[in-house]
Amino acid sequence: MRPQPAAPQDPSASLPPRRSSVWRLLRNTALLGAFAVLVAVAVILSFRFFPALGTLVAGTASAQAQAPAAQGKPAEAKPAETKPAPADASANKNPFQAHVTQAGVRTCANLFATLGQALTAGSTYAVQTQWDKSSPDTHALQAVAGMSYDLPDYKTQAAGVVFASPVGQTCEGGFVRIAPFQKSCQEVAQTLPKGSVATDNLSNTVLFNLANDGGQALLVPTGNTCIVVSVARMGG
């Protein structure tokens, strides 16, 4: 019996279907396009709901001045009572008062100036103040200060921040001052105002409540020296 010859194989049967490849390509392209649209929408929304810092803090002013002398070192300074700024002579204004006038701030004008004076007491300082230019009296303002002390027993550099924000018809604010001392934190603790109390230990840094509601002082040991972070807040 003679063998039957095999039927020739159709070449098209060994090739992948062209239609399915084209369909997968179109589907993947559509998915990538949809993803790109979602990313673009997310970016647009982020700009809409999280505006850049420059749009919120647009007004800036800098100044340098000699602060009134204070009794004691920076860790001992206490916020003074709120007093109205002189209304008649701009020459009598300190930089904090001059900056709130320049900005058009009214609600927090006195408190901001008082906190600035308490922060810089006894130093020669330079300060930069920032505020919201579009609506200065309804937003927070802040100042960053660099300070130089030339007291008989304290000669060094320090830095601080003052901030204030309107709350309805009143204002609340505070300051943070960072000042180094060339002595141990145990020695610095002995010089704090009488009646100051150690209230907490924050990761080996002792926090004191200063006497007479003078704020708080965090003593940060740095080898044989100590950095004092003074914090105070006020309302009015």
CORSULUR-V423251 format. One record per backbone hydrogen bond with DSSP energy under -0.5 kcal/mol. CO is the residue of the C=O (numbers start at 1). NH is the residue of the N-H. E is the energy in kcal/mol with one decimal. If there is no record, write none. Layout:
BEGIN
((CO/NH/E) (CO/NH/E))
END
This chain:
BEGIN
((9/11/-0.5) (10/13/-1.6) (11/14/-1.0) (12/15/-0.7) (17/21/-1.3) (18/22/-2.1) (19/23/-2.2) (20/24/-2.2) (21/25/-2.1) (22/26/-2.3) (23/27/-2.5) (24/28/-2.6) (25/29/-2.1) (26/30/-2.1) (27/31/-2.3) (28/32/-2.5) (29/33/-2.1) (30/34/-2.2) (31/35/-2.4) (32/36/-2.3) (33/37/-1.9) (34/38/-2.1) (35/39/-2.4) (36/40/-2.4) (37/41/-2.4) (38/42/-2.4) (39/43/-2.3) (40/44/-2.3) (41/45/-2.5) (42/46/-2.1) (43/47/-1.7) (44/48/-1.6) (45/49/-2.7) (46/50/-1.8) (52/55/-1.4) (52/56/-0.7) (53/56/-1.2) (53/57/-2.5) (56/58/-0.6) (59/131/-2.0) (61/129/-3.2) (63/127/-3.2) (65/67/-0.6) (65/125/-3.0) (68/122/-2.4) (70/72/-0.5) (73/76/-1.9) (73/77/-0.6) (74/77/-1.1) (88/90/-0.5) (89/92/-1.1) (90/93/-1.4) (94/98/-2.7) (95/99/-2.4) (96/100/-1.9) (97/101/-1.9) (98/102/-2.4) (99/103/-2.5) (100/104/-1.4) (100/105/-2.2) (106/109/-1.0) (108/112/-2.6) (109/113/-1.9) (110/114/-2.3) (111/115/-2.6) (112/116/-2.2) (113/117/-2.2) (114/118/-2.2) (115/119/-2.4) (116/120/-2.0) (117/121/-0.8) (120/123/-2.1) (122/150/-0.5) (123/67/-2.8) (123/125/-0.5) (124/148/-2.6) (125/65/-3.1) (126/146/-2.6) (127/63/-2.3) (128/144/-2.5) (129/61/-2.1) (130/142/-2.2) (131/58/-0.8) (131/59/-2.3) (131/133/-0.7) (135/138/-1.4) (136/139/-0.6) (141/164/-2.2) (142/130/-3.2) (143/162/-2.7) (144/128/-2.3) (145/160/-2.1) (146/126/-2.2) (147/158/-2.3) (148/124/-2.5) (149/156/-0.9) (151/154/-1.1) (154/151/-2.5) (156/149/-3.0) (157/180/-0.7) (158/147/-2.9) (159/178/-3.3) (160/145/-2.8) (161/176/-2.3) (162/143/-2.6) (163/174/-2.4) (164/141/-2.4) (165/172/-2.3) (167/170/-2.0) (170/167/-2.8) (171/236/-2.8) (172/165/-2.9) (173/234/-2.6) (174/163/-2.5) (175/232/-2.0) (176/161/-2.5) (177/179/-0.5) (177/230/-2.7) (178/159/-2.0) (179/228/-3.2) (181/183/-1.5) (181/226/-2.3) (184/188/-2.2) (185/189/-2.5) (186/190/-0.9) (187/191/-0.5) (188/191/-1.7) (188/192/-0.5) (189/192/-0.9) (193/196/-2.0) (197/199/-0.5) (197/209/-3.0) (200/202/-0.5) (200/207/-2.9) (201/203/-1.0) (205/202/-3.0) (206/219/-2.6) (207/199/-3.0) (207/200/-1.4) (208/210/-0.7) (208/217/-2.2) (209/197/-2.4) (210/213/-0.6) (210/214/-0.7) (211/214/-0.9) (215/210/-2.5) (216/231/-2.8) (217/208/-3.0) (217/219/-0.6) (218/220/-0.7) (218/229/-2.6) (219/206/-0.8) (219/221/-0.7) (220/227/-2.7) (222/225/-1.5) (225/222/-2.5) (226/181/-3.0) (226/228/-0.5) (227/220/-3.2) (227/229/-0.6) (228/179/-2.4) (228/230/-0.7) (229/218/-2.6) (230/177/-2.6) (231/216/-3.1) (232/175/-2.4) (234/173/-2.7))
END
